[in-house]
Amino acid sequence: MGIKKKIIIDTDPGIDDILALLLAFAAKSEDVEILLVSLTFGNVEVSSCLRNVVSLFHILEREMQWRREQGRPEGFETLRAHPPLVALGADGPLDDQKMLADYFHGIDGLGGIHGTHPHLTPQDAWEHLFDPTHEPVELKPVPTGTAHQSFIPSKRAAHEEILRVLRENDPDTVTIVAVGPLTNLALASAADPEAFLRTKEVVVMGGAVHEPGNVTPVAEFNAYADAFAAARVYALTSPTPKSTLPFCKSLPDLPPSLGKQLTLRLFPLDITSRHGINRGQFRKATTPLVEAGSPLAEWMSAFMAHTFATVERLHENQVGDAAELSLHDPVCVWYALTAEDQGWKPSPQSPEDIRIETTGQWTRGACIIDKRDRHPVEGEEESSSDHGLWLSSRAGNRIWRMDQSPAEGNFGEVLLEKLFS
């Protein structure tokens, strides 16, 4: 048996975020422990993200009860063995204008499901569990089917919980999977850089390197939503973080030197867009389960119907069963669960000096790489022939850009099997 993986998931649920969380909780308990789910704004407001996560736990409680009654295996082992901490985080970007992705995910983040399917949304009052101004409550065992049996609510800010978890675990044992804007991670690394660098690696869904963006011609949504946060976290991979660290009025500069460099594995649109699930696959797998009464299949079918309809509206060549949702966030979780698989490969150029544009009128959130055929130079001082220290051997970021996966071409089938088999 290998060493149990310890994972923090920083997320902005969101449709594919919910699929990513489901995939994580479906893992075997002896293999994985989800220590923390930290929430950030992004796809929708952070308050809606919290409601979606609480709804997820509510549905999973009902699903496991239904499976028991049907004589089926309950599944979701790691959730049952290790209820994760849930913490509320950033409600907006560091220095940028806020932008949400509710045009795709729906105003509530799940295609309007809380309005159209209210019977699938928890009704008990759970908001106070996360309110630091509310008197603490002693959590006691609650009946199956309620909303907070499967998680532990935190009254601390998400970035504080990230640092606490990293301090309480051995260095290089906790992986952070960040599938939303990187605001919580930027706040954590600014508050205590050395504690943040205790992480084993940070797995980031973000950016578009050689592919077009999905929110502007050059920018992917997560990198665009908080470009300053992304640039600051990327700078932690550099031998000299000051060489790529952007000026940010809301956070202090990093120390001139750090004890180690961050290992950051980037999953840009270049790889995540090659992993999808289409309407035909999803319908074939879930229709019999909906008819049999599965709460999870009913819940997923409701928000996925909205998703596939949105895909059809945005892409004229994707209609009917061919309409496909790219599984951007689940791919990152799948890597964290199966990182030892030899099918995962970084780009041949890795580690690459990839930087995030923070101030351009048309290029905010763009991934910038140096395509010039130039010789590297020694030193850390900017010269007239090297503006921005792109050629310095001691400057620039060191990003592991992931390029191949072991599940490319059939990842939708893998996801469905893990959730429903």
KAZI-V9961 format. One record per residue. N is the residue number from 1. RES is the residue in one letter. PSI is psi in degrees with one decimal (NA if undefined). OMEGA is omega in whole degrees, -180 to 180 (999 if undefined). D_FIRST is the distance of its C-alpha to the first C-alpha in whole Angstrom. Layout:
# KAZI-V9961
n->{N | N}
res->{RES | RES}
psi->{PSI | PSI}
omega->{OMEGA | OMEGA}
d_first->{D_FIRST | D_FIRST}
This chain:
# KAZI-V9961
n->{1 | 2 | 3 | 4 | 5 | 6 | 7 | 8 | 9 | 10 | 11 | 12 | 13 | 14 | 15 | 16 | 17 | 18 | 19 | 20 | 21 | 22 | 23 | 24 | 25 | 26 | 27 | 28 | 29 | 30 | 31 | 32 | 33 | 34 | 35 | 36 | 37 | 38 | 39 | 40 | 41 | 42 | 43 | 44 | 45 | 46 | 47 | 48 | 49 | 50 | 51 | 52 | 53 | 54 | 55 | 56 | 57 | 58 | 59 | 60 | 61 | 62 | 63 | 64 | 65 | 66 | 67 | 68 | 69 | 70 | 71 | 72 | 73 | 74 | 75 | 76 | 77 | 78 | 79 | 80 | 81 | 82 | 83 | 84 | 85 | 86 | 87 | 88 | 89 | 90 | 91 | 92 | 93 | 94 | 95 | 96 | 97 | 98 | 99 | 100 | 101 | 102 | 103 | 104 | 105 | 106 | 107 | 108 | 109 | 110 | 111 | 112 | 113 | 114 | 115 | 116 | 117 | 118 | 119 | 120 | 121 | 122 | 123 | 124 | 125 | 126 | 127 | 128 | 129 | 130 | 131 | 132 | 133 | 134 | 135 | 136 | 137 | 138 | 139 | 140 | 141 | 142 | 143 | 144 | 145 | 146 | 147 | 148 | 149 | 150 | 151 | 152 | 153 | 154 | 155 | 156 | 157 | 158 | 159 | 160 | 161 | 162 | 163 | 164 | 165 | 166 | 167 | 168 | 169 | 170 | 171 | 172 | 173 | 174 | 175 | 176 | 177 | 178 | 179 | 180 | 181 | 182 | 183 | 184 | 185 | 186 | 187 | 188 | 189 | 190 | 191 | 192 | 193 | 194 | 195 | 196 | 197 | 198 | 199 | 200 | 201 | 202 | 203 | 204 | 205 | 206 | 207 | 208 | 209 | 210 | 211 | 212 | 213 | 214 | 215 | 216 | 217 | 218 | 219 | 220 | 221 | 222 | 223 | 224 | 225 | 226 | 227 | 228 | 229 | 230 | 231 | 232 | 233 | 234 | 235 | 236 | 237 | 238 | 239 | 240 | 241 | 242 | 243 | 244 | 245 | 246 | 247 | 248 | 249 | 250 | 251 | 252 | 253 | 254 | 255 | 256 | 257 | 258 | 259 | 260 | 261 | 262 | 263 | 264 | 265 | 266 | 267 | 268 | 269 | 270 | 271 | 272 | 273 | 274 | 275 | 276 | 277 | 278 | 279 | 280 | 281 | 282 | 283 | 284 | 285 | 286 | 287 | 288 | 289 | 290 | 291 | 292 | 293 | 294 | 295 | 296 | 297 | 298 | 299 | 300 | 301 | 302 | 303 | 304 | 305 | 306 | 307 | 308 | 309 | 310 | 311 | 312 | 313 | 314 | 315 | 316 | 317 | 318 | 319 | 320 | 321 | 322 | 323 | 324 | 325 | 326 | 327 | 328 | 329 | 330 | 331 | 332 | 333 | 334 | 335 | 336 | 337 | 338 | 339 | 340 | 341 | 342 | 343 | 344 | 345 | 346 | 347 | 348 | 349 | 350 | 351 | 352 | 353 | 354 | 355 | 356 | 357 | 358 | 359 | 360 | 361 | 362 | 363 | 364 | 365 | 366 | 367 | 368 | 369 | 370 | 371 | 372 | 373 | 374 | 375 | 376 | 377 | 378 | 379 | 380 | 381 | 382 | 383 | 384 | 385 | 386 | 387 | 388 | 389 | 390 | 391 | 392 | 393 | 394 | 395 | 396 | 397 | 398 | 399 | 400 | 401 | 402 | 403 | 404 | 405 | 406 | 407 | 408 | 409 | 410 | 411 | 412 | 413 | 414 | 415 | 416 | 417 | 418 | 419 | 420 | 421}
res->{M | G | I | K | K | K | I | I | I | D | T | D | P | G | I | D | D | I | L | A | L | L | L | A | F | A | A | K | S | E | D | V | E | I | L | L | V | S | L | T | F | G | N | V | E | V | S | S | C | L | R | N | V | V | S | L | F | H | I | L | E | R | E | M | Q | W | R | R | E | Q | G | R | P | E | G | F | E | T | L | R | A | H | P | P | L | V | A | L | G | A | D | G | P | L | D | D | Q | K | M | L | A | D | Y | F | H | G | I | D | G | L | G | G | I | H | G | T | H | P | H | L | T | P | Q | D | A | W | E | H | L | F | D | P | T | H | E | P | V | E | L | K | P | V | P | T | G | T | A | H | Q | S | F | I | P | S | K | R | A | A | H | E | E | I | L | R | V | L | R | E | N | D | P | D | T | V | T | I | V | A | V | G | P | L | T | N | L | A | L | A | S | A | A | D | P | E | A | F | L | R | T | K | E | V | V | V | M | G | G | A | V | H | E | P | G | N | V | T | P | V | A | E | F | N | A | Y | A | D | A | F | A | A | A | R | V | Y | A | L | T | S | P | T | P | K | S | T | L | P | F | C | K | S | L | P | D | L | P | P | S | L | G | K | Q | L | T | L | R | L | F | P | L | D | I | T | S | R | H | G | I | N | R | G | Q | F | R | K | A | T | T | P | L | V | E | A | G | S | P | L | A | E | W | M | S | A | F | M | A | H | T | F | A | T | V | E | R | L | H | E | N | Q | V | G | D | A | A | E | L | S | L | H | D | P | V | C | V | W | Y | A | L | T | A | E | D | Q | G | W | K | P | S | P | Q | S | P | E | D | I | R | I | E | T | T | G | Q | W | T | R | G | A | C | I | I | D | K | R | D | R | H | P | V | E | G | E | E | E | S | S | S | D | H | G | L | W | L | S | S | R | A | G | N | R | I | W | R | M | D | Q | S | P | A | E | G | N | F | G | E | V | L | L | E | K | L | F | S}
psi->{134.5 | 178.0 | 134.1 | 133.1 | 135.6 | 127.5 | 137.1 | 133.2 | 116.9 | 120.8 | 162.6 | 64.4 | 125.1 | 135.5 | -56.5 | -22.3 | -42.8 | -41.1 | -37.3 | -42.8 | -42.0 | -43.4 | -42.1 | -44.9 | -18.4 | -5.5 | 162.0 | 138.4 | -26.9 | -13.2 | -31.8 | 143.1 | 122.3 | 106.7 | -35.9 | 137.8 | 108.3 | 135.6 | 142.0 | 159.4 | 167.6 | -98.0 | -40.2 | 179.4 | 150.5 | -29.3 | -36.9 | -35.9 | -41.3 | -45.3 | -37.9 | -37.9 | -44.4 | -38.7 | -38.5 | -47.9 | -38.1 | -46.1 | -40.1 | -35.4 | -45.1 | -39.5 | -44.8 | -36.1 | -42.8 | -42.7 | -39.6 | -44.8 | -28.6 | -3.4 | 23.4 | 156.8 | 138.2 | -37.0 | -170.7 | 51.4 | -45.5 | -29.3 | -42.1 | -34.8 | -33.0 | 80.4 | 128.4 | 157.0 | 142.8 | 127.5 | 141.8 | 132.8 | -142.2 | 137.1 | 4.6 | 169.5 | 169.0 | -65.5 | 3.4 | 165.5 | 135.9 | 137.5 | 136.4 | 168.1 | 34.8 | -14.7 | -25.8 | -44.3 | -8.6 | 158.2 | -28.4 | 0.6 | -15.1 | 44.5 | 26.5 | 19.0 | -29.8 | -22.8 | -40.6 | -27.3 | 62.8 | -22.9 | -11.1 | 2.4 | 133.3 | 137.8 | -16.5 | 156.4 | 105.2 | -11.5 | -35.9 | -20.0 | -22.7 | 2.4 | 112.6 | -17.3 | -9.4 | 146.5 | 137.5 | 147.8 | 145.2 | 118.4 | 124.0 | 160.4 | 136.8 | 158.8 | 147.9 | 139.1 | -8.7 | 174.0 | -19.5 | 34.4 | -28.7 | 10.9 | 163.6 | 113.8 | 144.1 | 143.6 | -2.2 | 156.9 | 149.6 | -42.2 | -29.9 | -38.8 | -36.8 | -47.4 | -40.1 | -45.7 | -42.2 | -37.8 | -33.7 | -6.3 | 156.4 | 149.5 | 147.1 | 30.1 | -13.9 | 125.1 | 133.1 | 123.0 | 112.1 | 110.6 | 19.6 | -168.4 | 149.6 | 25.2 | -47.3 | -38.9 | -38.5 | -41.1 | -43.0 | -45.4 | -26.8 | -36.9 | -38.6 | 85.5 | -42.5 | -37.6 | -41.0 | -36.7 | 3.6 | -13.8 | 147.8 | -51.0 | 159.0 | 124.2 | 117.4 | 126.2 | 111.8 | 154.6 | 164.6 | 116.4 | -60.8 | -1.2 | 158.7 | 158.1 | 174.4 | 0.0 | -26.2 | 172.6 | -21.0 | -7.6 | 138.0 | 153.7 | -50.3 | -42.2 | -35.7 | -39.6 | -34.2 | 81.1 | -36.8 | -41.7 | -44.6 | -45.3 | -38.5 | -42.7 | -42.3 | -35.9 | -24.3 | -12.3 | -8.0 | 144.7 | -27.8 | 85.7 | -31.3 | -20.2 | -20.8 | -3.0 | 124.2 | 154.0 | 130.9 | 113.5 | -20.0 | -10.2 | 150.3 | 160.1 | 157.0 | 158.4 | 156.0 | -26.5 | 150.7 | 159.2 | -25.4 | 171.6 | 144.7 | 136.3 | 115.6 | 120.8 | 115.9 | 128.1 | 87.6 | 177.2 | -25.0 | -36.0 | -39.0 | -31.3 | -13.7 | 5.4 | 115.1 | 174.2 | 131.0 | 167.6 | -38.9 | -45.8 | -47.2 | -44.4 | -42.1 | -39.7 | -33.4 | -24.3 | -48.3 | -32.9 | -37.8 | -44.6 | -29.5 | -10.2 | 15.3 | 118.6 | -38.3 | -43.9 | -39.7 | -45.2 | -49.2 | -39.3 | -34.8 | -49.2 | -24.4 | -29.9 | -43.2 | -42.7 | -50.4 | -35.0 | -38.2 | -41.1 | -43.9 | -38.1 | -34.1 | -25.1 | 109.6 | -19.1 | 5.0 | 103.4 | 158.6 | -141.0 | -14.8 | -12.6 | 128.1 | 134.2 | 125.6 | 133.0 | 62.1 | -54.2 | -41.1 | -31.3 | -39.9 | -41.9 | -39.8 | -38.4 | -47.1 | -32.8 | -26.4 | 32.9 | -24.6 | -10.2 | 128.5 | -10.0 | -17.9 | 123.8 | 135.3 | 170.2 | 151.3 | -23.9 | -9.5 | 146.1 | 137.7 | 150.3 | 90.6 | 125.4 | 153.2 | 126.0 | 129.9 | -20.9 | -2.3 | 144.1 | -42.3 | -1.3 | 12.7 | 131.4 | 0.7 | 145.3 | 121.1 | 127.5 | 157.9 | 111.2 | 4.3 | 148.0 | 86.3 | 152.9 | 140.0 | 156.1 | 156.9 | 158.5 | 168.1 | 14.0 | 136.9 | 136.3 | 170.1 | -21.2 | 3.8 | 66.2 | 127.1 | 3.5 | 43.2 | -23.3 | -8.5 | 134.1 | -12.9 | 5.1 | 176.8 | 162.3 | 164.8 | 84.6 | 130.7 | 98.8 | 115.3 | 138.7 | -23.9 | 148.5 | 161.1 | -4.9 | 14.0 | 133.2 | -26.2 | 23.6 | -32.4 | -40.9 | -40.5 | -46.2 | -49.0 | -39.5 | -42.9 | -36.4 | -32.0 | -7.6 | NA}
omega->{-180 | 178 | -180 | 178 | 176 | -170 | 165 | 176 | 177 | -162 | 180 | -171 | -10 | -173 | -178 | 172 | 179 | 177 | 178 | 178 | 177 | 179 | 180 | -177 | 179 | -179 | 178 | -174 | 179 | -178 | -168 | 168 | 175 | -174 | -172 | 166 | -180 | -171 | 177 | 169 | 176 | 179 | 177 | 178 | -174 | 177 | 176 | 176 | 179 | 179 | -180 | 179 | 178 | 177 | 178 | 180 | 178 | -179 | -179 | 174 | 180 | -180 | -179 | 175 | 179 | 180 | 177 | -179 | 179 | -177 | 179 | 172 | -176 | -176 | 178 | -173 | -175 | 177 | -179 | -177 | -174 | 177 | -175 | 169 | 176 | -177 | -179 | -175 | -170 | 177 | 178 | -177 | -178 | -175 | -175 | 170 | -178 | 173 | 179 | 179 | 180 | 175 | 179 | -172 | -175 | -172 | 179 | 179 | -179 | 173 | 180 | -172 | -177 | 176 | -176 | -178 | -175 | -180 | 179 | 180 | -180 | -176 | -178 | -175 | -178 | -175 | -176 | -180 | -178 | -174 | -178 | 179 | -178 | 179 | 178 | 177 | 177 | -179 | 179 | 177 | -178 | -177 | 175 | 179 | 175 | -165 | -173 | 174 | -169 | 177 | 179 | -179 | 178 | 174 | 177 | 174 | -174 | -177 | 176 | 178 | 177 | 180 | 180 | 180 | -179 | 179 | -175 | 177 | -180 | 177 | 176 | 177 | -176 | 175 | 174 | 175 | -175 | -175 | 173 | 172 | -171 | -175 | 180 | -180 | 177 | 178 | -180 | -177 | 176 | -178 | -180 | -175 | -176 | 176 | 179 | -178 | 171 | -179 | 177 | 175 | 175 | 180 | -171 | 165 | -179 | 173 | 173 | -173 | 180 | 180 | 175 | 176 | 178 | 176 | 167 | -180 | -176 | -171 | 170 | -169 | -175 | 179 | 180 | -173 | 172 | -177 | 179 | 179 | 179 | -179 | 180 | 180 | 177 | -178 | 179 | 178 | -173 | 171 | 177 | -175 | -179 | -177 | 179 | -176 | 179 | 171 | -178 | -173 | -175 | -180 | 177 | 174 | 174 | 174 | -179 | 177 | -179 | -176 | -180 | 174 | 176 | 169 | -177 | 177 | -174 | 175 | 180 | 177 | -180 | 179 | -174 | -179 | 178 | -180 | -175 | 174 | -179 | -176 | -180 | 178 | -176 | -178 | -180 | -177 | -170 | -177 | 178 | -180 | 175 | -180 | 180 | 175 | -179 | 177 | -179 | 179 | 178 | -179 | 180 | -180 | -179 | -177 | 177 | 176 | 175 | -177 | -178 | 176 | 178 | 178 | 178 | -179 | -176 | -175 | -173 | -179 | 179 | -178 | 176 | -178 | -179 | 178 | -170 | 173 | 174 | -175 | -175 | -174 | 178 | 178 | -179 | 176 | 180 | 175 | -179 | 180 | -171 | -172 | -179 | 179 | -177 | 178 | 176 | -179 | 173 | 176 | 178 | -179 | -175 | -3 | -174 | 173 | 179 | -178 | -179 | 177 | -176 | -170 | -177 | 180 | -177 | -170 | 177 | 178 | 180 | 172 | -178 | 174 | -178 | -179 | -179 | 175 | -176 | 177 | 173 | 180 | 178 | 174 | -176 | -180 | 179 | 179 | -179 | 180 | -176 | 177 | 180 | 178 | 178 | -175 | -177 | 179 | -179 | -178 | 177 | 180 | 179 | -173 | 173 | -179 | -177 | -169 | -179 | 178 | 177 | -175 | -178 | -180 | 180 | -176 | 177 | 178 | 178 | -179 | -179 | 179 | -179 | -176 | -169 | -177 | 999}
d_first->{0 | 4 | 7 | 9 | 12 | 15 | 18 | 22 | 24 | 27 | 29 | 33 | 32 | 34 | 33 | 30 | 29 | 29 | 27 | 24 | 24 | 23 | 21 | 19 | 19 | 18 | 15 | 12 | 12 | 8 | 8 | 12 | 15 | 18 | 20 | 23 | 26 | 29 | 32 | 34 | 37 | 37 | 38 | 40 | 41 | 38 | 39 | 39 | 35 | 35 | 36 | 34 | 31 | 32 | 33 | 30 | 29 | 32 | 31 | 27 | 29 | 31 | 29 | 26 | 30 | 31 | 28 | 28 | 32 | 31 | 29 | 26 | 22 | 23 | 20 | 19 | 16 | 16 | 20 | 20 | 17 | 18 | 22 | 23 | 26 | 28 | 31 | 34 | 35 | 37 | 40 | 42 | 41 | 42 | 45 | 46 | 47 | 45 | 44 | 42 | 41 | 42 | 44 | 41 | 39 | 42 | 44 | 41 | 38 | 37 | 41 | 43 | 41 | 42 | 45 | 45 | 42 | 43 | 41 | 38 | 38 | 38 | 41 | 41 | 41 | 38 | 39 | 40 | 37 | 37 | 40 | 40 | 44 | 43 | 43 | 39 | 38 | 36 | 34 | 34 | 32 | 34 | 34 | 32 | 33 | 34 | 33 | 31 | 29 | 26 | 27 | 28 | 31 | 32 | 36 | 35 | 35 | 32 | 32 | 32 | 29 | 27 | 29 | 28 | 24 | 24 | 26 | 24 | 20 | 20 | 21 | 19 | 16 | 18 | 19 | 22 | 23 | 27 | 28 | 32 | 34 | 33 | 36 | 33 | 31 | 35 | 36 | 33 | 33 | 37 | 36 | 34 | 33 | 31 | 29 | 28 | 27 | 24 | 22 | 20 | 22 | 24 | 24 | 27 | 29 | 32 | 35 | 37 | 37 | 39 | 39 | 42 | 41 | 41 | 43 | 45 | 46 | 43 | 41 | 38 | 38 | 36 | 37 | 41 | 40 | 40 | 40 | 41 | 37 | 36 | 38 | 37 | 33 | 33 | 36 | 33 | 31 | 35 | 35 | 39 | 38 | 42 | 42 | 41 | 41 | 43 | 46 | 45 | 48 | 45 | 43 | 43 | 43 | 39 | 40 | 41 | 38 | 35 | 32 | 30 | 30 | 28 | 25 | 26 | 25 | 28 | 28 | 32 | 34 | 33 | 30 | 30 | 33 | 31 | 29 | 31 | 31 | 35 | 37 | 37 | 33 | 33 | 36 | 35 | 31 | 33 | 36 | 35 | 33 | 36 | 38 | 36 | 36 | 33 | 33 | 31 | 32 | 36 | 35 | 33 | 36 | 38 | 37 | 36 | 40 | 41 | 39 | 40 | 43 | 43 | 42 | 45 | 47 | 46 | 45 | 48 | 46 | 43 | 45 | 44 | 40 | 40 | 40 | 36 | 35 | 33 | 29 | 29 | 27 | 24 | 24 | 23 | 20 | 19 | 19 | 17 | 14 | 14 | 15 | 13 | 15 | 18 | 20 | 21 | 24 | 26 | 30 | 31 | 33 | 30 | 30 | 34 | 36 | 36 | 39 | 40 | 43 | 44 | 48 | 49 | 52 | 50 | 47 | 45 | 41 | 42 | 39 | 41 | 40 | 43 | 44 | 47 | 47 | 47 | 46 | 44 | 46 | 45 | 46 | 45 | 49 | 50 | 53 | 55 | 53 | 50 | 50 | 47 | 45 | 44 | 44 | 43 | 41 | 40 | 40 | 39 | 35 | 32 | 30 | 27 | 29 | 26 | 28 | 26 | 23 | 21 | 23 | 26 | 29 | 27 | 25 | 27 | 26 | 22 | 23 | 25 | 23 | 20 | 23 | 25 | 23}
